[in-house]
Amino acid sequence: MRSLIGYVFLVGLLFPASSPGEAPAENPQTSFQPLSENVGVYHDVVNVGVIRRHGRTLLIGSGEGRILEALQDLHLGPIDWVLYTDHHRDQCSGAARLKKAGAKIAVPAGEAEFFQHASEAWAKADRSLYHRYYFRPDLFILRSSVVPDRTLQAGEFFPWEGLNIQVLATPGPTDGSVSYLVELDGKRLAFTGDLIYGPGHLWNLYMLQKGFPGMPGDYWGFGGATGDLVKSLDSVLASKPQIVIPSHGVVMQDPDRAVAQLKDNLHAVLANYLTLAAWRIYFSGHYHSTTKASPGPEYEVTMFPPLPLPPMPPWLHKVADTSWYLQADDGSTFLFDCGFDPVLGDLRKLQQDGTIRGIDALWITHYHDDHVQSVNAVRREFGAKVYAQKELVDILENPTAYSMPCLDPESIHVDHPMSEGEVVNWKGFKLTFYYFPGQTLYHDGVLVEHGGTRLFHTGDSFANFGIDDYCSYNRNLLGDEPGYEQCFRLLARLQPGWLLAAHWGPLPFSLEYIQKAQDLLRQRRKLLAALLPWDDPNFGLDPSWVRTYPYRQAVLPGGTLTLEARIYNHAGSGRRASVELRLPAGWRTERADPITIPPHTEGKVRLHAVSPSNPARRRDVLGLAVNFGGRDLGEVTEAIVDYLQ
C-alpha cells in the first residue's frame, strides 16, 4: 500500500497552513500537508483532516469540499464519512456537496439543529436580527439545511475501519463544539476546530462573545467564552495528543507549549480589558468584586476608583431611562435620545402640566433601540426635528441594511445631518457636534456650552469609570481606526467640565483618567497583535470587516437584485480582494472584477443577480465568498432576500 506521504513528498512533512494575507497554493498536491503515513491536512478555506484506511477516506471538517476535486491526484479512496467540530459555515459549507457525492456526515449533538434546521433558522431570523442582545448561537450557519447521518455525543467513540475516534466536548467557539482524538501511525492526534490557531494565537476574538454568568444576554460578554475555551484546551491536553490540528492555523507538534502561550496571551488581553470594562459597574450587584468580574480568579484586576459625581445643572433634565433634555428660558426643549416607553407618556405629561412648552429638536446619540424606539412617535406628536451626525444617517434611515446589535427596524429620517464640529446655537445654548465612535462605530457626541458650563454628552460610551466596549458586534476598533482612541483624543482636546452618560447622568471629567485609558488601549493593541494572527488586530476584533450592503432587502420574483460587498482593509497597505456570490438554485449572476483596497479604507464591490421567477421559499440567503490578500475566506458573510408577492 502506498502512503500519502509518497504522493506529496515535495510538500514537506510540516508545510504550514497559510496565514491571513498569504496566498494558499493552487496545486491540489501542494495544498496537502502530510502528517504521517495515513493522516494529513487538506487546505481548503479551513484545514480539513484527512484519514485514510483500507482504501476509504474519512474527513474532519470539509470547508467547501474542494478535496473532491483532488482525490485522484492525492490517490485517496472514496470519502466515507465527514465529522464536523461545530456549525460555523466555513467549517461545513461543503457538507451538501459531499453528501451528494456519497459521503455521510456526523455532527456534534449540540450543533445538530444548525445543520438539520438551518433553513428554518433563516426563515425566523428576524427574531434575532431585530433588537439583538444574544449572539449564541450566532448566524454563521449553513444557508440551507443539511440532514446529518449521525449525531455524536461528547464522550462517545466513533468506530471507523478499526479506529475508535474519541469525541471530546470542547465548547468555546460555539457552545456545542467538539474535538476529535485519534491514534494512528503511532501518533495521537487532536482535531480541535477553532480552539486554537497556533502557538499563542486565536483565529478571532469575537467568536468568544458570550454572557458571563448572571448576565441577561450575550451583549455585554466580550470574551465571555474565554473560561469555556481554556477549560476545553485543558481537556485536550489531558488526553496527551502529540499533534494538534486546528481548523484555522498551523499544525502544532508541541501542544503544551502552544496552549500555554495562548493562555498567557488571553490572560494579558482580558486583564487589560477588564480594567476598563464598564459592565462591571453596570452589574455591580453580581460582578463588582474582582473574583466575580472575570472568567476566573486568575483574571482578577481592579478598575479605576470612581470619581465624585458633579451636581446636575438646572437646565438639564432626565426623562425615562436614556432621554435627557436641555430647557431654554422660554420652556422649550432640545431632547437627547428617545427610547423605550414610557418616554412618550412622560413627555406628554410634562407638557400637559406646563413643565415644558414643547420639543424643538431631537438629537440621537446612536442607533440602539433603547435610544431611538420612540423617536418617530415624538416627531409626529411634537413636531421635533431630528439631528444626528452624518456617520449615523444611513443606519438610522436604512436600519435593515445592517446586521448590528440592538437594532430597531423602523426607519428614522434625519432632518439635519451634522458635519464634524458643526455648531448650532439654540436659545442661549451652543451645541457643537462630533463623530464619537465609542460604544459602537455608529455613535456621536455633542459639546453643550451654556452659562459658563461645558458638558459633553457621551451617549453610552462611558461610566464612572469604565468604557462600554463590551460587545464585539458593535465594532469597537483600535489604533487609527474609528474607536475609543479617537474619542479619548477628542475629549483630551476639548477638556469639558463634565461628561453626560445617557444611563448615568453627569459624570466628572478627568484628563488623568482619559490619559491612563489611552495608555491601556495602546497596550491592548500590542497585546492583541500577539494574540491574533493578522497583520492588524482589528481583523480579529471586527466581525463586520466583511459585510453585505444592504444586509436585507426585498425583490420581485424574476427581478434584479443589487448589493455591495463592503470590505474594510484594516491593514497598513493595500490589499487585493475578490468576491463571489453563492446563490440558491434558480438565481443567475456574473462574476465581479477584483479590486485593490487602500489601507484603512472600506472597499466596495457591486454585485448583481437575477432572482428565480418561481421561488420555492419566501426568503433566500445568498452567500458572499471573499478572497482577501490571497487568502480564501470562503462564505464569510451573507445577504437575506425576501420575495415580494
C-alpha positions as CSV (number, residue, x, y, z in Angstrom):
1,M,0.0,0.0,0.0
2,R,1.4,3.4,-1.0
3,S,1.5,6.1,1.7
4,L,0.0,9.5,1.4
5,I,3.5,10.9,2.0
6,G,4.8,9.2,-1.1
7,Y,2.5,11.2,-3.3
8,V,3.2,14.6,-1.8
9,F,6.9,14.4,-0.7
10,L,7.6,17.8,-2.2
11,V,5.2,19.4,0.2
12,G,7.4,18.6,3.2
13,L,6.3,17.0,6.4
14,L,5.3,20.2,8.1
15,F,4.2,22.5,5.3
16,P,2.3,25.1,7.3
17,A,-1.2,26.4,6.6
18,S,-1.1,29.8,5.0
19,S,-1.6,32.7,7.4
20,P,-4.0,35.6,6.8
21,G,-2.8,37.6,3.9
22,E,-0.8,34.8,2.3
23,A,-1.9,33.1,-0.9
24,P,-2.6,29.4,-0.5
25,A,-1.2,27.0,-3.1
26,E,-3.3,26.3,-6.2
27,N,-1.9,22.9,-7.0
28,P,-4.1,20.2,-5.2
29,Q,-1.0,18.3,-4.2
30,T,0.8,21.3,-2.7
31,S,-2.5,22.1,-0.8
32,F,-2.0,18.9,1.1
33,Q,0.1,18.6,4.3
34,P,1.0,15.0,5.3
35,L,1.3,14.3,9.0
36,S,2.0,10.6,8.9
37,E,1.6,7.7,6.5
38,N,-2.2,7.7,6.7
39,V,-3.1,11.1,8.1
40,G,-2.8,14.6,6.5
41,V,-4.4,18.0,6.2
42,Y,-6.0,19.4,3.1
43,H,-6.0,23.2,2.9
44,D,-9.5,24.4,1.9
45,V,-10.9,27.6,3.5
46,V,-10.2,25.6,6.7
47,N,-7.8,22.8,7.5
48,V,-9.5,19.5,6.6
49,G,-8.3,16.5,8.4
50,V,-7.8,13.5,6.1
51,I,-7.6,10.0,7.4
52,R,-7.0,7.0,5.0
53,R,-7.8,3.5,6.0
54,H,-8.4,0.3,4.0
55,G,-8.9,2.3,0.8
56,R,-11.5,4.6,2.3
57,T,-11.3,8.2,3.4
58,L,-12.6,10.0,6.5
59,L,-12.6,13.8,6.8
60,I,-12.7,16.0,9.8
61,G,-14.3,19.2,8.6
62,S,-14.7,19.9,4.9
63,G,-14.5,23.6,4.2
64,E,-16.1,24.0,0.8
65,G,-15.4,20.4,-0.2
66,R,-12.7,21.1,-2.7
67,I,-10.9,17.9,-1.8
68,L,-13.4,16.1,-4.0
69,E,-11.6,17.5,-7.0
70,A,-8.2,16.4,-5.6
71,L,-9.0,12.8,-4.7
72,Q,-7.4,11.3,-7.8
73,D,-4.3,13.5,-7.6
74,L,-3.8,12.5,-3.9
75,H,-4.6,8.9,-4.6
76,L,-7.3,8.9,-2.0
77,G,-10.2,6.4,-1.8
78,P,-13.8,7.5,-1.8
79,I,-14.9,9.7,1.1
80,D,-16.9,7.6,3.6
81,W,-17.6,10.0,6.5
82,V,-17.1,13.6,7.3
83,L,-17.0,14.6,11.0
84,Y,-17.7,18.2,12.0
85,T,-16.4,20.0,15.0
86,D,-19.1,22.8,15.0
87,H,-21.7,24.5,12.9
88,H,-19.8,27.5,11.6
89,R,-20.3,27.9,7.9
90,D,-16.6,28.0,7.0
91,Q,-16.2,24.5,8.6
92,C,-19.1,22.9,6.8
93,S,-20.1,24.9,3.6
94,G,-19.3,21.8,1.5
95,A,-21.5,19.4,3.5
96,A,-24.3,19.2,1.0
97,R,-21.8,18.7,-1.9
98,L,-20.1,15.9,0.0
99,K,-23.4,14.2,0.8
100,K,-24.3,14.4,-2.9
101,A,-21.0,12.7,-3.7
102,G,-21.9,9.8,-1.4
103,A,-20.3,10.8,1.9
104,K,-22.1,10.6,5.2
105,I,-21.8,13.4,7.8
106,A,-21.7,13.3,11.5
107,V,-22.1,16.4,13.7
108,P,-22.0,17.2,17.4
109,A,-25.3,16.5,19.1
110,G,-25.4,20.1,20.5
111,E,-24.9,21.5,17.0
112,A,-27.2,19.2,15.0
113,E,-30.1,21.7,14.8
114,F,-27.9,24.2,12.9
115,F,-27.4,21.6,10.2
116,Q,-30.8,19.9,10.1
117,H,-32.8,23.1,10.6
118,A,-30.7,25.8,9.0
119,S,-33.4,26.8,6.5
120,E,-35.9,27.2,9.3
121,A,-33.4,29.3,11.3
122,W,-33.1,31.7,8.4
123,A,-36.9,31.9,7.9
124,K,-37.2,33.0,11.6
125,A,-34.0,35.1,11.6
126,D,-35.9,38.4,12.3
127,R,-36.4,37.3,15.8
128,S,-32.7,37.5,16.5
129,L,-31.7,40.2,14.0
130,Y,-34.1,42.8,15.4
131,H,-33.4,44.1,19.0
132,R,-30.4,41.7,19.1
133,Y,-28.9,41.1,22.6
134,Y,-28.0,37.4,22.1
135,F,-25.1,36.0,20.0
136,R,-25.2,32.4,21.0
137,P,-25.9,30.7,18.7
138,D,-24.7,33.2,16.0
139,L,-26.0,33.1,12.4
140,F,-22.7,31.9,10.9
141,I,-24.6,28.8,9.9
142,L,-25.3,26.9,6.6
143,R,-27.6,28.9,4.3
144,S,-29.8,25.8,3.8
145,S,-30.4,22.7,5.8
146,V,-28.3,19.5,5.5
147,V,-29.6,16.5,7.4
148,P,-26.8,14.7,9.4
149,D,-26.5,11.0,9.1
150,R,-25.4,10.7,12.7
151,T,-25.1,12.9,15.8
152,L,-22.2,12.4,18.2
153,Q,-22.4,12.8,21.9
154,A,-19.4,14.1,23.9
155,G,-17.5,11.2,25.4
156,E,-18.5,8.6,22.9
157,F,-16.3,6.8,20.4
158,F,-16.9,6.8,16.6
159,P,-15.8,3.5,15.2
160,W,-14.5,3.6,11.6
161,E,-12.4,1.0,9.8
162,G,-10.9,-0.4,13.0
163,L,-10.3,3.0,14.6
164,N,-12.1,4.5,17.6
165,I,-12.3,8.2,17.2
166,Q,-13.0,9.9,20.6
167,V,-15.5,12.8,20.7
168,L,-14.4,15.4,23.3
169,A,-16.7,18.2,24.4
170,T,-14.7,21.4,23.8
171,P,-17.1,24.5,24.0
172,G,-15.6,27.9,23.3
173,P,-16.0,28.9,19.6
174,T,-19.6,27.6,19.9
175,D,-21.4,26.1,22.9
176,G,-21.6,22.7,21.3
177,S,-18.1,22.4,19.8
178,V,-16.2,19.1,20.0
179,S,-12.7,17.9,19.2
180,Y,-11.8,14.6,17.8
181,L,-8.9,12.4,19.1
182,V,-7.5,9.5,17.1
183,E,-4.4,7.2,17.4
184,L,-2.9,6.2,14.1
185,D,0.5,5.5,12.7
186,G,2.0,5.7,16.2
187,K,0.7,9.2,16.8
188,R,-2.1,10.6,19.0
189,L,-3.7,13.4,17.1
190,A,-6.3,16.0,18.2
191,F,-8.5,17.9,15.7
192,T,-9.6,20.9,17.7
193,G,-11.7,23.2,15.5
194,D,-11.2,26.8,16.4
195,L,-10.0,26.3,20.0
196,I,-6.5,27.5,18.9
197,Y,-4.9,28.8,15.7
198,G,-1.3,28.3,16.6
199,P,1.2,28.8,19.4
200,G,-0.3,31.7,21.4
201,H,-2.8,32.6,18.6
202,L,-6.6,32.6,18.2
203,W,-8.3,33.0,14.8
204,N,-10.6,35.8,16.1
205,L,-11.8,37.2,19.4
206,Y,-15.4,37.9,18.5
207,M,-16.3,34.3,18.5
208,L,-15.9,34.4,22.3
209,Q,-18.8,36.9,22.7
210,K,-20.9,35.3,25.4
211,G,-22.7,36.4,28.5
212,F,-20.9,35.9,31.8
213,P,-22.9,34.0,34.4
214,G,-25.8,36.1,35.6
215,M,-25.9,38.5,32.6
216,P,-29.3,38.9,30.9
217,G,-27.7,38.3,27.5
218,D,-24.5,37.9,25.5
219,Y,-24.4,41.6,24.5
220,W,-22.2,42.6,27.5
221,G,-20.0,39.5,27.4
222,F,-16.8,40.5,25.5
223,G,-14.5,37.4,25.9
224,G,-17.2,35.7,28.0
225,A,-16.5,32.3,26.4
226,T,-12.8,32.5,27.4
227,G,-13.4,30.4,30.5
228,D,-15.0,27.7,28.3
229,L,-12.2,27.9,25.8
230,V,-9.4,27.5,28.5
231,K,-11.2,24.5,30.1
232,S,-11.6,22.9,26.7
233,L,-7.9,23.4,25.9
234,D,-7.0,21.8,29.2
235,S,-9.3,18.8,28.3
236,V,-7.5,18.4,25.1
237,L,-4.1,18.5,26.8
238,A,-5.3,16.0,29.4
239,S,-5.7,13.5,26.5
240,K,-1.9,13.8,25.7
241,P,-2.0,14.5,22.0
242,Q,1.3,14.6,20.2
243,I,-0.1,16.7,17.3
244,V,-2.9,19.3,17.4
245,I,-4.6,20.2,14.1
246,P,-6.8,23.4,14.2
247,S,-9.4,24.4,11.7
248,H,-7.7,27.7,11.0
249,G,-3.9,27.9,11.5
250,V,-0.9,25.8,11.8
251,V,-0.3,22.2,12.9
252,M,1.3,22.1,16.3
253,Q,3.7,19.4,17.4
254,D,4.3,20.8,20.9
255,P,0.6,21.3,22.1
256,D,1.6,22.0,25.8
257,R,3.8,25.0,24.8
258,A,1.3,26.2,22.1
259,V,-1.6,26.2,24.6
260,A,0.5,27.8,27.4
261,Q,1.4,30.7,25.1
262,L,-2.3,31.1,24.1
263,K,-3.4,31.2,27.8
264,D,-0.7,33.8,28.5
265,N,-1.8,36.0,25.7
266,L,-5.5,35.6,26.5
267,H,-4.8,36.5,30.1
268,A,-2.9,39.6,29.2
269,V,-5.7,40.8,26.9
270,L,-8.5,40.2,29.3
271,A,-6.7,41.7,32.3
272,N,-6.2,44.8,30.2
273,Y,-9.8,44.8,29.0
274,L,-11.4,44.2,32.5
275,T,-9.6,47.2,33.9
276,L,-11.9,49.4,31.9
277,A,-14.9,47.2,31.3
278,A,-18.0,49.3,32.2
279,W,-20.3,46.2,32.5
280,R,-18.5,45.6,35.8
281,I,-20.1,48.8,37.1
282,Y,-23.5,48.2,35.4
283,F,-23.8,44.7,37.0
284,S,-22.2,45.7,40.3
285,G,-24.6,43.6,42.3
286,H,-23.1,40.5,40.8
287,Y,-19.7,41.4,39.4
288,H,-18.1,44.4,41.2
289,S,-15.8,42.2,43.3
290,T,-12.8,41.2,41.3
291,T,-13.4,37.4,41.8
292,K,-16.8,37.6,40.1
293,A,-15.9,40.1,37.4
294,S,-13.8,37.8,35.3
295,P,-13.6,34.4,33.7
296,G,-11.8,33.1,36.8
297,P,-9.6,34.2,39.7
298,E,-6.5,34.2,37.6
299,Y,-8.0,37.2,35.8
300,E,-8.5,39.4,38.8
301,V,-7.9,43.1,38.1
302,T,-9.1,46.3,39.7
303,M,-10.8,49.2,38.0
304,F,-10.1,52.9,38.3
305,P,-11.6,54.2,41.5
306,P,-14.9,56.1,40.8
307,L,-14.7,59.9,40.9
308,P,-17.0,62.1,42.9
309,L,-20.2,63.0,40.9
310,P,-20.9,66.6,40.0
311,P,-24.2,68.4,40.6
312,M,-26.9,68.5,38.0
313,P,-27.1,71.8,36.1
314,P,-30.6,73.4,36.5
315,W,-31.2,73.4,32.7
316,L,-30.5,69.7,32.3
317,H,-33.3,67.2,33.0
318,K,-33.8,63.4,32.6
319,V,-36.9,61.7,31.3
320,A,-37.3,57.9,31.2
321,D,-34.2,55.7,31.0
322,T,-31.9,57.2,28.4
323,S,-33.5,60.6,27.4
324,W,-32.3,64.0,28.6
325,Y,-33.3,67.4,27.6
326,L,-32.0,71.0,27.7
327,Q,-34.6,73.5,28.7
328,A,-34.5,77.1,27.4
329,D,-35.8,80.1,29.4
330,D,-39.0,80.0,27.3
331,G,-39.7,76.4,28.4
332,S,-39.0,74.8,25.1
333,T,-36.6,71.8,25.0
334,F,-33.9,70.2,23.0
335,L,-34.2,66.4,23.5
336,F,-31.4,63.9,23.5
337,D,-32.5,60.4,22.5
338,C,-35.9,58.9,22.8
339,G,-36.1,55.2,23.5
340,F,-38.4,52.7,25.1
341,D,-41.8,53.5,26.8
342,P,-42.8,55.3,29.0
343,V,-40.8,58.1,27.5
344,L,-43.6,59.3,25.2
345,G,-46.1,59.3,28.0
346,D,-43.7,61.1,30.3
347,L,-43.1,63.8,27.7
348,R,-46.9,64.3,27.2
349,K,-47.3,64.7,31.0
350,L,-44.5,67.2,31.2
351,Q,-46.2,69.3,28.5
352,Q,-49.7,68.9,30.0
353,D,-48.6,70.1,33.4
354,G,-46.6,73.0,32.0
355,T,-43.2,71.8,32.9
356,I,-42.1,72.0,29.3
357,R,-43.6,74.1,26.5
358,G,-42.6,71.8,23.6
359,I,-39.8,69.9,21.9
360,D,-38.0,71.9,19.2
361,A,-35.4,69.3,18.3
362,L,-34.3,65.7,19.0
363,W,-30.6,64.6,18.7
364,I,-29.7,60.9,18.6
365,T,-26.5,59.6,20.2
366,H,-26.6,56.3,18.4
367,Y,-28.9,53.8,16.7
368,H,-29.6,51.3,19.6
369,D,-33.3,50.6,20.2
370,D,-33.3,51.9,23.8
371,H,-32.3,55.3,22.4
372,V,-34.4,55.5,19.2
373,Q,-37.6,53.4,19.5
374,S,-39.9,56.4,20.3
375,V,-38.2,58.9,18.0
376,N,-40.8,58.8,15.2
377,A,-43.7,59.0,17.7
378,V,-42.2,62.1,19.3
379,R,-41.5,63.6,15.9
380,R,-45.2,63.1,14.9
381,E,-46.7,64.4,18.1
382,F,-44.3,67.3,19.0
383,G,-43.0,68.2,15.5
384,A,-39.4,67.9,16.7
385,K,-36.7,67.9,14.0
386,V,-34.1,65.1,14.2
387,Y,-30.4,65.8,14.4
388,A,-27.6,63.2,14.0
389,Q,-24.0,63.0,12.8
390,K,-23.6,62.2,9.1
391,E,-21.9,58.9,10.0
392,L,-25.2,57.8,11.6
393,V,-27.6,58.8,8.9
394,D,-27.7,55.7,6.9
395,I,-28.1,53.2,9.7
396,L,-30.9,55.4,11.1
397,E,-32.7,55.7,7.8
398,N,-31.9,52.2,6.5
399,P,-31.6,50.0,9.5
400,T,-32.3,46.7,7.8
401,A,-29.3,47.3,5.5
402,Y,-27.2,46.4,8.6
403,S,-26.6,43.5,10.9
404,M,-25.9,45.1,14.2
405,P,-26.8,44.6,17.8
406,C,-29.9,46.3,19.4
407,L,-31.3,47.3,16.0
408,D,-34.7,48.8,15.7
409,P,-36.0,48.0,12.2
410,E,-38.1,51.2,11.9
411,S,-36.6,53.9,9.6
412,I,-35.9,57.3,11.1
413,H,-35.4,60.3,8.8
414,V,-32.6,62.7,9.9
415,D,-33.7,66.3,9.2
416,H,-30.3,67.7,10.0
417,P,-27.2,65.6,9.2
418,M,-24.3,67.2,11.1
419,S,-20.7,67.6,10.0
420,E,-17.7,67.3,12.3
421,G,-17.5,70.3,14.6
422,E,-20.7,71.9,13.2
423,V,-22.3,74.4,15.6
424,V,-25.9,75.0,16.4
425,N,-26.9,78.0,18.5
426,W,-30.2,77.2,20.2
427,K,-31.8,79.7,22.6
428,G,-28.6,80.6,24.5
429,F,-27.0,77.1,24.2
430,K,-24.1,76.5,21.9
431,L,-24.1,72.9,20.6
432,T,-21.0,71.5,18.8
433,F,-21.5,68.1,17.2
434,Y,-18.8,65.4,16.7
435,Y,-18.5,61.9,15.5
436,F,-17.8,59.8,18.7
437,P,-17.4,56.1,17.8
438,G,-17.2,54.8,21.4
439,Q,-19.7,52.1,22.4
440,T,-20.5,51.5,18.7
441,L,-19.0,52.6,15.4
442,Y,-22.3,54.4,14.7
443,H,-22.2,56.9,17.6
444,D,-21.8,60.6,18.0
445,G,-21.3,63.2,20.8
446,V,-22.2,66.8,21.4
447,L,-20.5,69.6,23.5
448,V,-23.1,71.7,25.3
449,E,-22.0,75.2,26.4
450,H,-24.3,77.4,28.5
451,G,-23.8,79.9,31.3
452,G,-20.1,79.1,31.7
453,T,-20.7,75.3,31.9
454,R,-19.2,73.0,29.3
455,L,-20.7,69.5,29.2
456,F,-20.0,66.7,26.7
457,H,-22.8,64.2,26.1
458,T,-21.0,60.8,25.6
459,G,-24.2,58.7,25.0
460,D,-23.5,55.2,26.1
461,S,-19.7,55.3,25.8
462,F,-18.7,56.0,29.4
463,A,-19.5,55.1,33.0
464,N,-17.6,56.1,36.2
465,F,-15.0,55.0,35.3
466,G,-15.2,52.5,32.5
467,I,-15.9,52.3,28.8
468,D,-18.6,50.4,27.0
469,D,-16.6,48.2,24.5
470,Y,-18.2,45.0,25.8
471,C,-19.9,43.9,22.6
472,S,-17.6,42.9,19.7
473,Y,-20.5,43.2,17.3
474,N,-20.7,47.0,18.0
475,R,-17.4,47.2,16.1
476,N,-15.0,48.6,18.7
477,L,-11.8,49.2,16.8
478,L,-8.3,50.2,18.0
479,G,-5.5,52.4,16.7
480,D,-6.0,54.7,13.8
481,E,-9.5,53.3,13.0
482,P,-12.6,55.0,14.4
483,G,-12.9,53.9,18.0
484,Y,-12.3,54.8,21.6
485,E,-8.9,56.2,21.0
486,Q,-10.4,58.7,18.7
487,C,-12.9,59.6,21.5
488,F,-10.2,60.0,24.0
489,R,-8.2,62.3,21.7
490,L,-11.3,64.5,21.2
491,L,-12.0,64.7,25.0
492,A,-8.4,65.4,25.8
493,R,-8.5,68.3,23.3
494,L,-11.9,69.7,24.4
495,Q,-11.5,69.1,28.1
496,P,-15.1,69.7,29.0
497,G,-16.1,70.4,32.6
498,W,-18.4,67.4,32.8
499,L,-19.4,64.4,30.8
500,L,-23.1,63.3,30.4
501,A,-23.7,59.5,30.2
502,A,-27.1,58.6,28.9
503,H,-27.9,55.9,31.5
504,W,-26.0,57.6,34.4
505,G,-26.2,61.3,34.2
506,P,-23.5,63.9,34.8
507,L,-20.0,62.4,35.3
508,P,-16.7,64.0,36.2
509,F,-14.2,64.7,33.5
510,S,-10.7,63.7,34.4
511,L,-7.8,64.3,32.0
512,E,-5.7,62.0,34.1
513,Y,-8.2,59.1,33.7
514,I,-8.5,59.8,29.9
515,Q,-4.7,59.6,29.5
516,K,-4.5,56.4,31.6
517,A,-7.2,54.9,29.5
518,Q,-5.4,55.9,26.3
519,D,-2.3,54.1,27.6
520,L,-4.3,51.0,28.3
521,L,-5.7,50.9,24.8
522,R,-2.3,51.4,23.3
523,Q,-1.1,48.4,25.4
524,R,-4.2,46.5,24.4
525,R,-3.4,46.9,20.7
526,K,0.1,45.4,21.3
527,L,-1.4,42.5,23.3
528,L,-3.9,41.7,20.7
529,A,-1.3,41.8,18.0
530,A,0.4,38.9,19.9
531,L,-2.9,37.0,20.3
532,L,-4.4,37.4,16.8
533,P,-2.6,36.1,13.7
534,W,-3.4,39.0,11.4
535,D,-1.2,41.9,10.2
536,D,-3.6,44.2,12.1
537,P,-5.5,43.0,15.2
538,N,-8.7,44.8,14.1
539,F,-9.3,42.0,11.6
540,G,-9.8,39.6,14.6
541,L,-11.8,42.2,16.6
542,D,-14.2,43.3,13.9
543,P,-16.9,40.8,12.9
544,S,-18.2,43.1,10.2
545,W,-14.9,43.9,8.4
546,V,-16.6,42.0,5.5
547,R,-20.3,42.8,5.2
548,T,-23.0,42.9,2.6
549,Y,-24.9,46.1,2.0
550,P,-27.9,46.0,2.2
551,Y,-27.9,43.0,4.5
552,R,-31.6,42.6,4.0
553,Q,-33.8,43.6,1.0
554,A,-36.8,42.5,-1.0
555,V,-37.1,41.6,-4.6
556,L,-39.9,40.6,-7.0
557,P,-39.7,37.1,-8.4
558,G,-37.6,37.3,-11.6
559,G,-36.3,40.7,-10.5
560,T,-32.8,42.0,-10.4
561,L,-31.0,42.5,-7.1
562,T,-28.1,44.8,-6.5
563,L,-25.9,44.6,-3.4
564,E,-22.4,45.5,-2.4
565,A,-19.7,43.6,-0.7
566,R,-18.1,46.1,1.7
567,I,-14.6,45.0,2.8
568,Y,-12.7,47.1,5.4
569,N,-9.0,46.8,5.0
570,H,-7.6,47.3,8.4
571,A,-4.0,46.7,7.2
572,G,-1.4,49.4,6.7
573,S,-1.0,48.7,3.0
574,G,-3.3,48.0,0.1
575,R,-5.0,44.5,-0.3
576,R,-6.5,42.9,-3.4
577,A,-10.0,41.5,-2.8
578,S,-12.3,39.4,-5.0
579,V,-15.9,38.5,-4.2
580,E,-18.2,35.7,-5.5
581,L,-21.9,35.4,-4.9
582,R,-23.0,32.0,-3.9
583,L,-26.6,31.6,-4.9
584,P,-29.5,29.2,-4.3
585,A,-30.9,27.2,-7.2
586,G,-32.6,29.3,-9.9
587,W,-30.6,32.5,-9.4
588,R,-28.2,34.0,-12.0
589,T,-25.2,36.3,-11.7
590,E,-21.9,37.4,-13.2
591,R,-18.6,37.5,-11.5
592,A,-17.4,40.9,-10.4
593,D,-13.9,42.2,-11.1
594,P,-11.4,42.2,-8.2
595,I,-10.5,45.5,-6.5
596,T,-7.5,46.8,-4.6
597,I,-8.5,48.4,-1.3
598,P,-6.3,51.1,0.1
599,P,-5.2,50.9,3.8
600,H,-7.7,51.8,6.5
601,T,-10.4,52.1,3.9
602,E,-13.7,50.2,3.1
603,G,-13.7,48.9,-0.4
604,K,-16.9,48.2,-2.3
605,V,-17.6,45.6,-4.9
606,R,-21.0,45.9,-6.6
607,L,-22.8,42.7,-7.4
608,H,-25.9,42.0,-9.4
609,A,-28.1,38.9,-9.5
610,V,-31.4,37.9,-11.0
611,S,-33.9,36.0,-8.8
612,P,-35.9,32.9,-9.9
613,S,-39.3,33.6,-11.5
614,N,-40.9,30.9,-9.2
615,P,-39.1,30.9,-5.9
616,A,-39.6,27.9,-3.7
617,R,-39.4,29.9,-0.5
618,R,-40.4,33.3,0.8
619,R,-36.8,34.0,1.8
620,D,-33.4,33.1,0.2
621,V,-30.0,33.5,1.7
622,L,-27.1,34.5,-0.6
623,G,-23.6,33.7,0.4
624,L,-20.7,36.1,-0.1
625,A,-17.3,34.3,-0.6
626,V,-14.3,36.5,-0.3
627,N,-10.6,36.2,-1.2
628,F,-8.6,38.9,0.6
629,G,-4.9,39.4,0.1
630,G,-4.7,36.0,-1.4
631,R,-6.4,34.3,1.5
632,D,-9.6,32.4,0.6
633,L,-12.0,33.1,3.4
634,G,-15.0,31.2,1.9
635,E,-18.6,32.3,2.6
636,V,-17.6,34.8,5.3
637,T,-21.0,36.6,5.2
638,E,-24.4,36.6,3.6
639,A,-27.4,38.6,2.5
640,I,-31.0,38.0,3.2
641,V,-33.5,38.4,0.4
642,D,-37.3,38.3,0.8
643,Y,-39.7,37.9,-2.2
644,L,-42.4,40.5,-2.8
645,Q,-45.7,38.8,-3.6
